[in-house]
Amino acid sequence: MKNLYRFTLRIPKSLQQKIKFTADFNCRSQNKEFEIAVKRYINDFERLYGTIEIKEDKS
């Protein structure tokens, strides 16, 4: 788990409730549901605009 980045996300309560609903529906944690949603967003972005190049973090 060393390469996992932790941060606080502030969202409207209604959005959190909807994420909870979809997470429960998919038998996932809310965290995993957010992760999957972000991955889909990034995949869609890269499909439209090309691959996002990231630099290796040496820390």
FENMOQUI-V569477 format. One record per backbone hydrogen bond with DSSP energy under -1.0 kcal/mol. NH is the residue of the N-H (numbers start at 1). CO is the residue of the C=O. E is the energy in kcal/mol with one decimal. If there is no record, write none. Layout:
NH,CO,E  NH,CO,E
//
This chain:
4,1,-1.4  16,12,-2.0  17,13,-2.5  18,14,-1.7  19,15,-2.4  20,16,-2.5  21,17,-2.1  22,18,-2.5  23,19,-2.9  24,20,-2.7  25,21,-2.5  26,22,-2.1  27,24,-1.2  28,23,-3.0  33,29,-2.1  34,30,-2.4  35,31,-2.4  36,32,-2.5  37,33,-2.2  38,34,-2.6  39,35,-2.4  40,36,-2.4  41,37,-2.1  42,38,-2.7  43,39,-2.7  44,40,-2.5  45,41,-2.5  46,42,-2.9  47,43,-2.1  48,44,-1.6  49,45,-2.9  50,46,-2.3
//
